Amino acid sequence: MDLMTPTRLRDLKKLIAEDRVPKFYTWKEYRIVRSRAKVRDNHECQHCKREGKYGNYGACHHKLEVREHPDKALLLSNVEIVCKMHHNKLHPEKFSNKPSFTNDEWF
């Protein structure tokens, strides 16, 4: 399943150039892909499942990053359901700019 049209690909490339990728996640086409991925993956984290554990839905993760592969952003085969913990592990860069909190109580 691929809902990417030439017009939508152009729109996504523009969002990437303007550093406005979060807007992509509001698109109807993305919501359809996410919904189908949830059903396909039974609302379960696929990384936990491979580890023999259970983790419930936390995010719909793109295996190939949207910014690097915009043409694959709406492919059902390019997304998988992951729990919050695994999504955070898959994207440590999203947390690298946040200051860490420390005070005397932590020592």
Secondary structure as GFF3:
##gff-version 3
##sequence-region A 1 107
A	DSSP	alpha_helix	6	17	.	.	.	ID=ss1
A	DSSP	three_ten_helix	21	26	.	.	.	ID=ss2
A	DSSP	alpha_helix	28	40	.	.	.	ID=ss3
A	DSSP	alpha_helix	46	50	.	.	.	ID=ss4
A	DSSP	beta_strand	59	62	.	.	.	ID=ss5
A	DSSP	three_ten_helix	70	72	.	.	.	ID=ss6
A	DSSP	three_ten_helix	76	78	.	.	.	ID=ss7
A	DSSP	beta_strand	79	82	.	.	.	ID=ss8
A	DSSP	alpha_helix	84	90	.	.	.	ID=ss9
A	DSSP	three_ten_helix	92	94	.	.	.	ID=ss10
A	DSSP	three_ten_helix	104	106	.	.	.	ID=ss11
###
